[in-house]
């Protein structure tokens, strides 16, 4: 399905969205040494390359970039900048508070709600069902990518989950490098997110 969508979009349109969502740069997180994305040069992308990048292989983004982009897609469609501090105190004792940059819209609020609802169904009815917790509206997405060389048959399995689906407050991402035996993200990574959420979500609900 994703290959068909990618081929229908075409190279030019695909790269427009890739750049619009901020995937070609860095998140701007307030930590040193953030790595950038490794992506094909657009002029070198043919039908085969477009097909593989359409389902998430043959390019690399960081976990923080993935979490940031998904957060932007499901929060109403405005791009966010992640940060790890609220304020710091300089040598004179003056407090400097974090100032978030102005949010840029990357897709419509209607589309954002549709994406979040589809991801809720992934957990409620689909391949992410091992992250399901009764009484909570968890959204999520499984991922299983093959590393190079393909002949080595090694994988990176992951699952990204968020809750509540209609107004996300918390998002978590787990990646498992080169798992042994079963390697599907929905099978081995989704239960880890469920375990994390079983501790976090009751706290959020009872604040």
N, C-alpha and C positions, 0 to 999 in steps of 0.2 A: 504494500500500500504506500509506504513512504517513498519507495523508488518511483512509483507512478506519479505521486505528487511532485517530487523533485524534477522529473522529466517534463511534466506539464508546466512547471514554473520556468524552467530553462536556466541557463547559467547566469545570465544578467540579472534576472529577477531574484534568483536565489541569493546572489551576493548582495543585492540591495537589502534584503531582509536580514542577512547575516550581519551586515554593517549597522543596520538600523537598530538591531537588538543589542549592539555593543560587543558582539562576540569577536570582532577582529582586533579589539584593543585590550585594555586592562580595566579592571573594575574601579581603580582609584582608592582601594581600601587603605586605611591609615596604618599600614605595616610596610616595612622596607622589603625590597627584593621581590616584589610580585612578578611572576612570570607572565609572558604574553602567550597568545594563541599561535599554534603552528598550523597553517592552512595552505592549501594549494594556491599558487599564483593563478588568478582567474584565466589568464590567456592559455594556460596549460590544461584547463579542465575540459574534457570531452564527455561523451555519454557515459563511459564506464566510471570515470571519477565522480561525475554528478550523481550517478546511481549510488555509489558507496557512501558519499558524504551525506546523502539524503537520509540514510538510516543510521548515521552517527559514527561511521568509521572512516579511516584514512585521514583524519585531522585530529588535533589535540587541543583541548581547553582545560583550564585548571578547575578543580572542584569548587573553588570560591566563585569562579566565573559561572559555572553551571548553576549553583545555588542562587547567585545574584540575578541571573537571567530569568530563571523560573519564578523567583520572587516578583520580578518586574511584570512578568506575563500574567500572574494570578492576582496581583494586588489592585487591579483596576486598570492596568496597562501603562503605568508610569515607571520609567527607569529609576532604579534606586542606586545609591552608592553605599556599600557596606562599610561599617566602622566598628571598632572594638573598644572605644572609650567615650565617655560622656564629657569629661573635662580633665585637664591636667593643671598642676600648680607650678608656676615658674619659681626661680630662685628668690624672688621678692615676695612670694606668697600669693601672687595674683592668679586667679583661676581663669583659665581659657576654656570655654565650652565649645563642644563640637557644633559646627554649623553645616547642616546638610545642604548640598547644592540644590538648586531648583530642579524639580523633577520634570523630565522630558517625556512626553507621551510617545509610546512606541506602538501601541495598538489601541483600538477603541475599548471602552468600558464593557460594551456588549460582548465583544469577542473575548475579552478577558474572563468574563463570567462563564462563557461557553467552554473555554479551555479548562477552567477550574472544575466545572461540572463533569466534563469528560474524564478528568483525572480522578474525580471522586468515584466514578463508575469503575475505573481501573481497579480500585481497592474493593469496592462493594460487590462487583460482579465479575472482575476480570483477573488478569495475571498477577495483580498485586494483592490478592485476597489474603495472603499470609500476614499482611500489615493491618488487617481489619480488627477493630476493637468495637464491640457492641456499645451503642450509645454515643458514638463519636462520628463526625462526618470527615473522615480522613481522605485526602486526595493523594495520589502518588503515581510514580512511573518507574517501571523496571528497566534495566539496561544490562545487556551482556555484549561486550565487545571483544573481538579477537585481536591479539597483539601480533606484531611482526616478529619473525616470519610466520606466515599462516601455517606452514608445515609443522611448526612446533606445537600447534594446538593448545596454546595458552590463552587465558582469558582474564578480563577484568569484569567483575560482576558488581552491580550497584543497584541501589534503590533510593529514590528521593521521595519523601513524604511531607505533607503539611496538614494543618488543622486549625480551625474549621474550614471546610472547603469554600463556604460562601463568604468568609471574611477571615482569611488566614492570619494567625497570630504567631505560629511557630512552624519552622521548616527544618528538616534534618536530612542529611545526605550521608550514606554509608557506601564506601567502595571496598571491595575485597579483591586484592591482586592475586592472580594465579591460584584460585581455589583448587583443592584436590577433589576429585570425584565429580559430584554434581556442581555445575558452575552457573546455572541460570539465576539471574538477579532476583527474580520473583520467588525463587525457592530458598536461597540462602541469605540474601541481603534484606529482603522485606521483613522477615521475623526479627531481625536486629532492630529495625526501626520501630516495630510494634513494641518490643521490649523497652526501648527508650521512651516511647510515648506513653506506655502504661505507668511510667513514673512521672512524666511531665504533665500530661493532660489533666489528671485529677487536681493537681496543684493550681493550674490555670483556671479551672472551673470554680474552684473554691476560694479564689482571691477575694 
